[in-house]
Amino acid sequence: MKKEPKFKLAKAFNTALFPINIYSKKLKPGDKIPDGAKIGIPNDPTNGGRSLLLLAANNLIKVKDPKDITTTVQDITDNPHKFEIVELEAAAIPRSLDDLTCAAINTTYALNAGLNPAKDPIVKETADSLYVNIVAVQEKDLNDPRLKLFREAYQSKENGDFIKTKFPGSVYLGWKE
């Protein structure tokens, strides 16, 4: 049996955040999600938890720990609006919007479904989300001068402007300009 190599990974820098937002065919941006709403969330642990934390951050439900990225539906401690949380495969959620009041949809799937993450969400994930994408490297390489060059290039004004132009209002920069 081959021994797996061990790597001590470390965060090098933030890249971008592709938000997960709540969309609806029945509600418009600014509308309140009604009591008893059927809310779709991805059934995978990462995005399901992320969706629940988004609902909690907007005071729609309460969870045990609003910073716990492993949150599941079992961690809902208060559901005052009696929402029905429906767990579905993330890729299927946009096609299920007709059967739901609203749903949490990743930016990639939203764009592929013709939704506009800048204009269409009824609830938006904010730029301070825990789910910003990062570049990770082996801890021993954190001071590598090539990494510094890569970070400077990635977090440059030019790249930031490209991201904002290519994905206007749909993707957040994960760094301070």
TIMITI-345362 format. One record per residue: residue in three letters; x, y, z of N, C-alpha, C in turn; residue number from 1. Coordinates in steps of 0.1 Angstrom, whole numbers. Layout:
{'ALA'; {X; Y; Z}; {X; Y; Z}; {X; Y; Z}; NUM}
...
END
This chain:
{'MET'; {8; -12; 0}; {0; 0; 0}; {9; 12; 0}; 1}
{'LYS'; {6; 22; -9}; {14; 34; -10}; {10; 44; 1}; 2}
{'LYS'; {20; 50; 7}; {17; 59; 18}; {14; 73; 11}; 3}
{'GLU'; {3; 79; 16}; {-1; 92; 11}; {8; 103; 16}; 4}
{'PRO'; {12; 112; 8}; {21; 123; 12}; {13; 132; 21}; 5}
{'LYS'; {19; 138; 31}; {13; 148; 40}; {17; 162; 36}; 6}
{'PHE'; {7; 171; 35}; {10; 185; 32}; {3; 193; 43}; 7}
{'LYS'; {11; 203; 47}; {5; 212; 57}; {1; 225; 48}; 8}
{'LEU'; {-11; 226; 45}; {-16; 237; 37}; {-19; 249; 45}; 9}
{'ALA'; {-18; 260; 38}; {-21; 273; 44}; {-27; 282; 34}; 10}
{'LYS'; {-35; 291; 39}; {-41; 301; 30}; {-31; 311; 26}; 11}
{'ALA'; {-30; 313; 13}; {-20; 323; 8}; {-27; 337; 6}; 12}
{'PHE'; {-39; 336; -1}; {-47; 349; -2}; {-61; 345; -8}; 13}
{'ASN'; {-70; 355; -6}; {-83; 354; -11}; {-84; 357; -26}; 14}
{'THR'; {-93; 351; -33}; {-95; 354; -47}; {-108; 361; -49}; 15}
{'ALA'; {-119; 353; -52}; {-132; 359; -55}; {-143; 351; -47}; 16}
{'LEU'; {-154; 357; -46}; {-166; 351; -40}; {-177; 350; -50}; 17}
{'PHE'; {-181; 338; -53}; {-192; 336; -62}; {-204; 333; -53}; 18}
{'PRO'; {-212; 343; -50}; {-222; 341; -40}; {-233; 331; -43}; 19}
{'ILE'; {-239; 326; -32}; {-251; 318; -33}; {-262; 327; -29}; 20}
{'ASN'; {-272; 328; -37}; {-283; 337; -34}; {-296; 330; -34}; 21}
{'ILE'; {-307; 336; -29}; {-320; 331; -29}; {-328; 337; -41}; 22}
{'TYR'; {-333; 328; -49}; {-341; 332; -61}; {-355; 327; -60}; 23}
{'SER'; {-364; 333; -68}; {-377; 328; -69}; {-384; 332; -82}; 24}
{'LYS'; {-393; 324; -86}; {-402; 327; -98}; {-415; 333; -93}; 25}
{'LYS'; {-417; 332; -80}; {-430; 336; -74}; {-429; 350; -67}; 26}
{'LEU'; {-417; 353; -63}; {-414; 365; -55}; {-404; 374; -63}; 27}
{'LYS'; {-405; 387; -60}; {-396; 396; -67}; {-386; 401; -56}; 28}
{'PRO'; {-375; 406; -61}; {-365; 412; -52}; {-372; 423; -43}; 29}
{'GLY'; {-370; 422; -30}; {-376; 431; -21}; {-388; 425; -14}; 30}
{'ASP'; {-394; 414; -20}; {-406; 407; -14}; {-401; 399; -2}; 31}
{'LYS'; {-410; 398; 8}; {-408; 390; 20}; {-411; 376; 17}; 32}
{'ILE'; {-403; 367; 22}; {-406; 353; 20}; {-417; 349; 29}; 33}
{'PRO'; {-428; 344; 24}; {-440; 342; 32}; {-439; 330; 42}; 34}
{'ASP'; {-446; 331; 53}; {-447; 320; 62}; {-451; 307; 55}; 35}
{'GLY'; {-444; 296; 59}; {-448; 283; 53}; {-441; 281; 39}; 36}
{'ALA'; {-433; 290; 35}; {-426; 289; 22}; {-418; 276; 21}; 37}
{'LYS'; {-418; 270; 8}; {-410; 259; 5}; {-397; 264; -1}; 38}
{'ILE'; {-386; 262; 7}; {-373; 268; 3}; {-363; 256; -1}; 39}
{'GLY'; {-359; 257; -13}; {-349; 247; -18}; {-335; 251; -14}; 40}
{'ILE'; {-327; 241; -9}; {-313; 243; -7}; {-305; 231; -13}; 41}
{'PRO'; {-293; 233; -16}; {-285; 222; -21}; {-283; 211; -10}; 42}
{'ASN'; {-283; 198; -15}; {-282; 187; -5}; {-268; 183; -2}; 43}
{'ASP'; {-258; 190; -7}; {-244; 187; -4}; {-240; 195; 9}; 44}
{'PRO'; {-232; 189; 17}; {-229; 195; 30}; {-224; 210; 29}; 45}
{'THR'; {-215; 213; 20}; {-210; 227; 20}; {-220; 237; 16}; 46}
{'ASN'; {-227; 235; 5}; {-237; 245; 0}; {-250; 245; 8}; 47}
{'GLY'; {-254; 233; 13}; {-265; 232; 21}; {-263; 241; 34}; 48}
{'GLY'; {-252; 239; 41}; {-249; 246; 52}; {-247; 261; 49}; 49}
{'ARG'; {-241; 264; 38}; {-240; 278; 34}; {-253; 285; 32}; 50}
{'SER'; {-263; 277; 26}; {-276; 283; 24}; {-283; 285; 37}; 51}
{'LEU'; {-282; 276; 47}; {-288; 278; 60}; {-282; 290; 67}; 52}
{'LEU'; {-269; 291; 66}; {-263; 303; 72}; {-267; 316; 66}; 53}
{'LEU'; {-270; 316; 53}; {-275; 328; 46}; {-289; 331; 51}; 54}
{'LEU'; {-298; 321; 53}; {-311; 323; 58}; {-310; 328; 73}; 55}
{'ALA'; {-301; 323; 81}; {-299; 327; 94}; {-293; 342; 95}; 56}
{'ALA'; {-284; 345; 86}; {-278; 358; 86}; {-289; 369; 82}; 57}
{'ASN'; {-300; 365; 76}; {-311; 374; 72}; {-322; 372; 82}; 58}
{'ASN'; {-320; 366; 94}; {-330; 365; 104}; {-342; 358; 100}; 59}
{'LEU'; {-341; 348; 91}; {-353; 341; 86}; {-354; 328; 94}; 60}
{'ILE'; {-343; 322; 99}; {-342; 311; 108}; {-331; 313; 118}; 61}
{'LYS'; {-330; 305; 128}; {-319; 305; 137}; {-312; 291; 137}; 62}
{'VAL'; {-299; 292; 138}; {-291; 279; 138}; {-282; 279; 151}; 63}
{'LYS'; {-278; 267; 154}; {-269; 266; 166}; {-258; 276; 166}; 64}
{'ASP'; {-250; 276; 156}; {-238; 285; 155}; {-238; 291; 141}; 65}
{'PRO'; {-241; 304; 140}; {-241; 311; 127}; {-228; 312; 120}; 66}
{'LYS'; {-217; 307; 126}; {-204; 307; 119}; {-199; 293; 116}; 67}
{'ASP'; {-207; 283; 119}; {-204; 269; 117}; {-207; 265; 103}; 68}
{'ILE'; {-196; 263; 95}; {-198; 259; 81}; {-203; 245; 79}; 69}
{'THR'; {-204; 237; 90}; {-209; 224; 89}; {-224; 223; 93}; 70}
{'THR'; {-231; 234; 93}; {-245; 235; 97}; {-253; 226; 88}; 71}
{'THR'; {-263; 219; 94}; {-272; 211; 86}; {-287; 215; 91}; 72}
{'VAL'; {-297; 210; 84}; {-310; 212; 88}; {-313; 208; 102}; 73}
{'GLN'; {-306; 198; 108}; {-307; 194; 121}; {-303; 205; 131}; 74}
{'ASP'; {-295; 215; 126}; {-290; 225; 135}; {-299; 238; 135}; 75}
{'ILE'; {-310; 237; 129}; {-320; 248; 129}; {-326; 248; 143}; 76}
{'THR'; {-324; 259; 151}; {-330; 259; 164}; {-343; 267; 165}; 77}
{'ASP'; {-346; 275; 155}; {-358; 282; 155}; {-362; 285; 140}; 78}
{'ASN'; {-374; 282; 137}; {-380; 284; 124}; {-394; 290; 125}; 79}
{'PRO'; {-393; 303; 129}; {-406; 310; 133}; {-415; 312; 121}; 80}
{'HIS'; {-411; 311; 109}; {-419; 313; 97}; {-424; 299; 92}; 81}
{'LYS'; {-420; 288; 99}; {-425; 275; 95}; {-421; 272; 80}; 82}
{'PHE'; {-409; 276; 76}; {-404; 272; 63}; {-402; 257; 62}; 83}
{'GLU'; {-405; 252; 50}; {-402; 238; 47}; {-389; 238; 39}; 84}
{'ILE'; {-379; 233; 45}; {-366; 232; 38}; {-365; 220; 30}; 85}
{'VAL'; {-363; 221; 17}; {-363; 210; 7}; {-348; 209; 2}; 86}
{'GLU'; {-342; 197; 5}; {-328; 195; 1}; {-328; 188; -13}; 87}
{'LEU'; {-322; 194; -23}; {-321; 189; -37}; {-307; 190; -42}; 88}
{'GLU'; {-304; 182; -52}; {-291; 183; -59}; {-290; 197; -64}; 89}
{'ALA'; {-278; 204; -62}; {-276; 218; -65}; {-279; 221; -80}; 90}
{'ALA'; {-275; 212; -89}; {-277; 214; -103}; {-292; 213; -107}; 91}
{'ALA'; {-300; 207; -99}; {-314; 205; -102}; {-323; 217; -97}; 92}
{'ILE'; {-317; 224; -88}; {-325; 235; -81}; {-331; 245; -91}; 93}
{'PRO'; {-323; 251; -100}; {-329; 260; -109}; {-341; 255; -117}; 94}
{'ARG'; {-341; 242; -121}; {-352; 236; -128}; {-364; 233; -118}; 95}
{'SER'; {-362; 234; -105}; {-372; 231; -95}; {-379; 244; -90}; 96}
{'LEU'; {-375; 255; -95}; {-380; 268; -90}; {-395; 269; -91}; 97}
{'ASP'; {-401; 263; -101}; {-416; 263; -103}; {-423; 256; -91}; 98}
{'ASP'; {-416; 246; -85}; {-422; 238; -75}; {-419; 243; -61}; 99}
{'LEU'; {-411; 254; -60}; {-406; 259; -47}; {-411; 274; -46}; 100}
{'THR'; {-411; 279; -34}; {-414; 293; -32}; {-401; 301; -36}; 101}
{'CYS'; {-390; 296; -32}; {-377; 301; -35}; {-366; 291; -32}; 102}
{'ALA'; {-354; 294; -37}; {-343; 285; -35}; {-329; 291; -35}; 103}
{'ALA'; {-320; 285; -28}; {-306; 290; -28}; {-299; 284; -40}; 104}
{'ILE'; {-293; 292; -48}; {-287; 287; -60}; {-273; 294; -61}; 105}
{'ASN'; {-263; 285; -64}; {-249; 290; -66}; {-249; 299; -78}; 106}
{'THR'; {-239; 308; -79}; {-238; 317; -90}; {-237; 310; -103}; 107}
{'THR'; {-228; 300; -103}; {-226; 292; -116}; {-239; 287; -121}; 108}
{'TYR'; {-247; 280; -113}; {-260; 274; -117}; {-270; 285; -121}; 109}
{'ALA'; {-269; 296; -113}; {-278; 307; -116}; {-276; 313; -130}; 110}
{'LEU'; {-263; 316; -133}; {-260; 321; -146}; {-264; 312; -157}; 111}
{'ASN'; {-261; 299; -155}; {-265; 289; -165}; {-280; 288; -167}; 112}
{'ALA'; {-288; 291; -157}; {-302; 291; -158}; {-308; 304; -163}; 113}
{'GLY'; {-299; 314; -166}; {-304; 327; -171}; {-308; 336; -160}; 114}
{'LEU'; {-305; 333; -148}; {-308; 343; -137}; {-296; 353; -136}; 115}
{'ASN'; {-299; 364; -132}; {-289; 375; -130}; {-286; 377; -115}; 116}
{'PRO'; {-275; 372; -111}; {-271; 373; -96}; {-271; 388; -91}; 117}
{'ALA'; {-269; 397; -100}; {-269; 411; -96}; {-283; 417; -94}; 118}
{'LYS'; {-293; 412; -101}; {-306; 418; -101}; {-317; 409; -96}; 119}
{'ASP'; {-316; 396; -98}; {-328; 387; -95}; {-329; 382; -81}; 120}
{'PRO'; {-319; 381; -73}; {-321; 375; -59}; {-331; 382; -50}; 121}
{'ILE'; {-338; 375; -42}; {-346; 381; -32}; {-338; 382; -19}; 122}
{'VAL'; {-328; 374; -18}; {-318; 375; -7}; {-305; 373; -12}; 123}
{'LYS'; {-295; 381; -9}; {-281; 380; -14}; {-271; 377; -4}; 124}
{'GLU'; {-262; 368; -7}; {-250; 366; 2}; {-242; 378; 0}; 125}
{'THR'; {-236; 383; 11}; {-228; 395; 11}; {-213; 392; 9}; 126}
{'ALA'; {-206; 402; 5}; {-191; 401; 2}; {-183; 396; 14}; 127}
{'ASP'; {-188; 397; 26}; {-181; 393; 38}; {-183; 378; 42}; 128}
{'SER'; {-189; 371; 32}; {-192; 356; 34}; {-179; 349; 38}; 129}
{'LEU'; {-181; 338; 46}; {-171; 329; 50}; {-166; 321; 38}; 130}
{'TYR'; {-173; 321; 26}; {-171; 312; 15}; {-163; 318; 4}; 131}
{'VAL'; {-154; 328; 7}; {-146; 334; -3}; {-136; 323; -8}; 132}
{'ASN'; {-133; 323; -21}; {-124; 313; -26}; {-110; 318; -23}; 133}
{'ILE'; {-101; 308; -21}; {-87; 312; -17}; {-77; 304; -26}; 134}
{'VAL'; {-65; 309; -25}; {-53; 301; -30}; {-47; 295; -18}; 135}
{'ALA'; {-45; 282; -18}; {-38; 275; -7}; {-25; 269; -12}; 136}
{'VAL'; {-15; 270; -4}; {-2; 264; -8}; {3; 257; 4}; 137}
{'GLN'; {14; 249; 2}; {20; 243; 13}; {26; 254; 22}; 138}
{'GLU'; {24; 252; 35}; {29; 262; 45}; {43; 267; 42}; 139}
{'LYS'; {52; 257; 39}; {66; 260; 37}; {68; 270; 25}; 140}
{'ASP'; {58; 271; 16}; {59; 280; 4}; {53; 294; 6}; 141}
{'LEU'; {48; 297; 18}; {41; 310; 20}; {50; 322; 17}; 142}
{'ASN'; {63; 321; 18}; {72; 332; 16}; {79; 331; 2}; 143}
{'ASP'; {75; 322; -6}; {80; 321; -20}; {78; 334; -27}; 144}
{'PRO'; {88; 340; -33}; {86; 352; -40}; {77; 351; -53}; 145}
{'ARG'; {76; 339; -58}; {66; 337; -69}; {52; 338; -65}; 146}
{'LEU'; {49; 334; -53}; {36; 335; -47}; {32; 349; -45}; 147}
{'LYS'; {42; 357; -41}; {40; 372; -39}; {36; 378; -53}; 148}
{'LEU'; {43; 374; -63}; {40; 379; -77}; {26; 375; -81}; 149}
{'PHE'; {23; 362; -79}; {10; 357; -83}; {-1; 365; -76}; 150}
{'ARG'; {1; 367; -62}; {-9; 374; -55}; {-11; 389; -60}; 151}
{'GLU'; {0; 395; -63}; {0; 409; -68}; {-7; 409; -81}; 152}
{'ALA'; {-5; 400; -90}; {-11; 399; -103}; {-26; 396; -101}; 153}
{'TYR'; {-30; 386; -93}; {-44; 383; -91}; {-52; 394; -85}; 154}
{'GLN'; {-46; 400; -75}; {-53; 411; -68}; {-50; 425; -73}; 155}
{'SER'; {-46; 425; -86}; {-43; 438; -92}; {-56; 445; -95}; 156}
{'LYS'; {-54; 458; -97}; {-66; 466; -101}; {-71; 461; -115}; 157}
{'GLU'; {-62; 458; -124}; {-66; 453; -137}; {-75; 440; -136}; 158}
{'ASN'; {-70; 431; -128}; {-78; 418; -127}; {-91; 421; -119}; 159}
{'GLY'; {-91; 429; -109}; {-103; 433; -102}; {-113; 440; -112}; 160}
{'ASP'; {-108; 449; -120}; {-117; 455; -130}; {-122; 445; -140}; 161}
{'PHE'; {-114; 435; -144}; {-118; 425; -153}; {-130; 417; -147}; 162}
{'ILE'; {-128; 413; -135}; {-138; 405; -128}; {-151; 413; -127}; 163}
{'LYS'; {-150; 425; -123}; {-162; 434; -122}; {-169; 436; -135}; 164}
{'THR'; {-161; 437; -146}; {-167; 439; -159}; {-173; 426; -165}; 165}
{'LYS'; {-166; 415; -163}; {-171; 402; -168}; {-183; 397; -161}; 166}
{'PHE'; {-183; 400; -148}; {-194; 395; -139}; {-200; 406; -131}; 167}
{'PRO'; {-206; 416; -138}; {-210; 428; -130}; {-221; 425; -120}; 168}
{'GLY'; {-217; 428; -107}; {-226; 425; -96}; {-229; 411; -93}; 169}
{'SER'; {-222; 402; -100}; {-225; 387; -98}; {-214; 381; -90}; 170}
{'VAL'; {-202; 386; -90}; {-190; 381; -83}; {-184; 392; -74}; 171}
{'TYR'; {-180; 389; -62}; {-174; 399; -54}; {-159; 396; -53}; 172}
{'LEU'; {-151; 407; -53}; {-137; 406; -50}; {-135; 401; -36}; 173}
{'GLY'; {-126; 392; -34}; {-123; 387; -21}; {-112; 395; -13}; 174}
{'TRP'; {-108; 406; -19}; {-98; 414; -12}; {-102; 428; -13}; 175}
{'LYS'; {-95; 436; -4}; {-98; 451; -4}; {-90; 457; -15}; 176}
{'GLU'; {-96; 466; -22}; {-89; 473; -33}; {-82; 485; -28}; 177}
END
